[in-house]
Amino acid sequence: MEKASKEVRQEEVKERKQYLLTKLQSMGITHYPDGRDLSECSLFTLEYVYIQEKCKRGGVVEWQPTPENEARV
C-alpha cells in the first residue's frame, strides 16, 4: 500500500510540474532568473516563479512586514 501511495504522489508532482511549466511558457517564461531551464527546476521553484509572475501581472505588491502586521504572522 505504501509503495502505491508513493507512486501516486510522484505522479501528482509530475502532473503539477507539467501544469506549471505549461502556464509559465504561455506567459513567456522559460528560464529561471539564474539561467536554468524551468524543466530542470523543482516543484517548489516552479510554484515560486509562477506565484511571483502572477503577482507581477496582477499588479499585486509583495507583502512586506511592518510593525502593524508583523504581530499577525
C-alpha distance (Angstrom), angle and dihedral (degrees) to the residues before:
residue distance angle dihedral
M1 . . .
E2 3.80 . .
K3 3.80 92.0 .
A4 3.79 91.1 52.8
S5 3.80 93.0 50.6
K6 3.80 90.8 49.5
E7 3.80 90.1 52.0
V8 3.81 90.3 48.9
R9 3.82 91.2 51.5
Q10 3.79 91.1 48.5
E11 3.79 90.2 51.2
E12 3.81 91.2 48.7
V13 3.82 90.7 50.7
K14 3.80 90.3 48.9
E15 3.81 91.5 50.0
R16 3.81 92.9 47.4
K17 3.82 91.6 49.0
Q18 3.80 90.2 51.2
Y19 3.81 91.1 48.5
L20 3.81 91.5 51.4
L21 3.80 92.8 45.2
T22 3.80 89.9 52.5
K23 3.81 92.5 48.1
L24 3.81 93.3 46.8
Q25 3.80 92.2 47.3
S26 3.81 89.7 51.8
M27 3.82 86.6 54.9
G28 3.79 90.0 52.0
I29 3.80 94.8 -106.8
T30 3.81 114.0 133.3
H31 3.80 103.4 147.1
Y32 3.79 136.5 47.3
P33 3.83 113.4 -117.9
D34 3.83 90.0 -102.3
G35 3.82 90.0 59.7
R36 3.81 100.0 -101.1
D37 3.76 117.7 138.6
L38 3.81 108.2 -110.4
S39 3.81 91.4 -127.1
E40 3.83 87.1 67.4
C41 3.81 93.6 54.3
S42 3.79 128.3 98.2
L43 3.79 123.4 -109.0
F44 3.81 88.9 -106.4
T45 3.82 91.4 55.4
L46 3.80 92.6 46.7
E47 3.80 91.0 50.7
Y48 3.81 89.7 49.9
V49 3.80 94.0 49.7
Y50 3.81 91.9 45.7
I51 3.80 93.5 50.8
Q52 3.81 92.1 45.8
E53 3.78 91.5 50.2
K54 3.80 93.0 47.2
C55 3.80 89.4 51.6
K56 3.80 91.7 50.7
R57 3.76 93.2 49.1
G58 3.78 94.2 44.1
G59 3.77 93.9 50.1
V60 3.78 91.5 -118.2
V61 3.79 113.7 154.2
E62 3.79 116.7 -135.3
W63 3.79 113.4 -104.6
Q64 3.78 112.9 -103.5
P65 3.81 121.1 -167.9
T66 3.77 115.7 -116.9
P67 3.80 129.5 177.1
E68 3.83 88.8 -100.5
N69 3.80 98.2 52.3
E70 3.82 99.0 29.2
A71 3.80 90.4 80.0
R72 3.83 89.5 60.9
V73 3.80 93.2 60.0
